[in-house]
Amino acid sequence: DVFQPAQPNGCGLLFLVNGGWLSSKATPLMVTIRPDDYRLYLERGYTVFAVVTSSQPKFTIPELMEDVQRAVRFVRSNAAKYGVRPDRLGVLGSSSGGQLTLSIAARGGPGKPDAPDPVERESSAVQAAACFFPPTDFLNYGGPGISGVGQGPLASLQVAFGPRALTPEGRESLGREISPIYHVTSQLPQTLIIHGDADQAVPLQQSESFVKRAKDAGAPQIKLIV
């Protein structure tokens, strides 16, 4: 869904409607579209794209990651229609939406020039990313060697990780695939993370580790607010 400001500034914000890797257009039992959440951005001229992702148990985390990359490509492909600049797109999410946000920031890139679908020819890169309390390293979730790949601290969310999380080998490969920290390069766009130091669901260590990895990789602009 697209929310357009009275005085557009030409910038587009993809607001990822996702929590616990669940998302809904209307069901209040899940993370859903809440227009009041977007007012702050609309008042400042941002065009807000509320991205309702596919949800588990049918769709697993890797599929959600493809989903949000597709969302960026779709917005860029239709930038003129919505009055935004294709080189001024940002993404925002919280918790699991934060993991998806950082997956876009770290892994967004060129489209396929020869794709029959014009959307798939577009880049999924963004120019800015912001998120709250994101999971970033499922293989070291809260400390070295603590697996959160559908087990341990995240055992209650196992269905979101899918069947690959049922074996040690699967957890290792899946953990690396879906953890943004393993995909950071110096090309990371300007990124802001906000995280509480008493978070019981997503350890602060997740954000601190990501920021350190990004700085070590030479990412020019990344900030953590605790």
C-alpha positions, 0 to 999 in steps of 0.5 A: 500500500502506498501512502503519499504526502501532501508535499512530496520530497521525492524520497521513498521509504519502504516500511517493512510490515513484519514481526516474528517473520509474520505479516498481514494486511488486515489481521490485528493478531499479526503485524499489520498496516498501521497508518498512524505509524507513517504520519511522521514520515509523511509530514516530512514529505516521504512517500511510504510504501507499506510492504506486507511480506509473505508469511510463515509457515508457508514462506520461510525466512529466505523466501521473505528475503527474496520478497523484500528484494523484489519490493525494492525492485518494484518500487524502483520500476514504478518510481515515476508513477509514485513520484519518487526518485529511483536513487532516493529509496530507503528501508525501515523495519523492526525486529524480524523486519530489522533483519530483513532491512539489513538483508536489503542493505547488505545484499541489494544489488543489480537486477538481471538485464535480460529478465523478461519481467521489467521489475527484475531488471531493476536494482534492489539496492537502497540508499539508506536503511534504518531499523530497530533491534535487528537479529543479525547473526543467527550462529552467534545469537547473544554470544559465541556459538549460541545458535538461534537458527530455529533453536535455543533462544529462537526455538519458538519460531522454528517454523520460520526457519523451515526444514533446513533448521532440523539438521546441524549442517542445515543450520550452519548453511542457513544461518550464514545465508540469512544473517546479514552480518555475513554479507556486509561489504564496504558498499553498505548504504548509510545505516542507522540501528536503534537497540535497547540495552535490556532487550530480552528477545534480540540481544544488543550484541546482535547490533553491536556485532553488526556495526563492528563488522561493518566498520571493519569492512570499511562501510562509511556511514553506520551508527548505533543508538543504544 
